[in-house]
Amino acid sequence: MPGKKTSKQTRRSAQHDPGEQQNLLLRLRRVEGQVRGIQKMVEEERYCPDVLNQMSAIHESLRAVERILMKNHLQHCATEALLTGDPKQVQRTYDELTDLFYRHAR
């Protein structure tokens, strides 16, 4: 059905610590700036290893954001879902966590 939203599109975090959210947004803005810097380096035909070093820094910055989001999800969303005691919800949560761990393991 066109326009129909799936449950994944409408789900929201169980809790948001305003300080944590601001921290994430600050980190993401830094990444955005780093990406713009790399675009400029490519336009200026900078030395490839220098560009690659900056790419590595962006990857690490994004991994830091992932770790914060994963911790928040485990502490709030997943814990809340597991505490419901609903067997279907518990299984969905375990499946979701397993998928997340496989996709984001490094």
C-alpha positions, 0 to 999 in steps of 0.5 A: 500500500503506498504511503503506509508506514511500517512499525519500524518507521514510527518506532521511537526511543523509549527515553531520551536524555536531553544531554545525551541527545545533544552529545549525539547531535554535536558528534554528528555535526562534527562528522558532517564537517569532516565529510565536507573537509574530505570533499574539499580535499578531493576537489583540491586533489590532495594526496590520497593517503591524507584523504584516507586518513581523514576517512578513517577518522570519520569511521571512528567518529561514526563508531563512537555514535553507534556505541552510544546509540547501542548502549542507550538502546540496551539500557532503555528500549531493549530492557523495557521490552524484555521486562514486559514478560510478553513472550512474543515481544521478548523474542522480537527483542532478542532477534533485533539485538542479535541482528544489531550485534551482527551488523555492528560488530567490529 
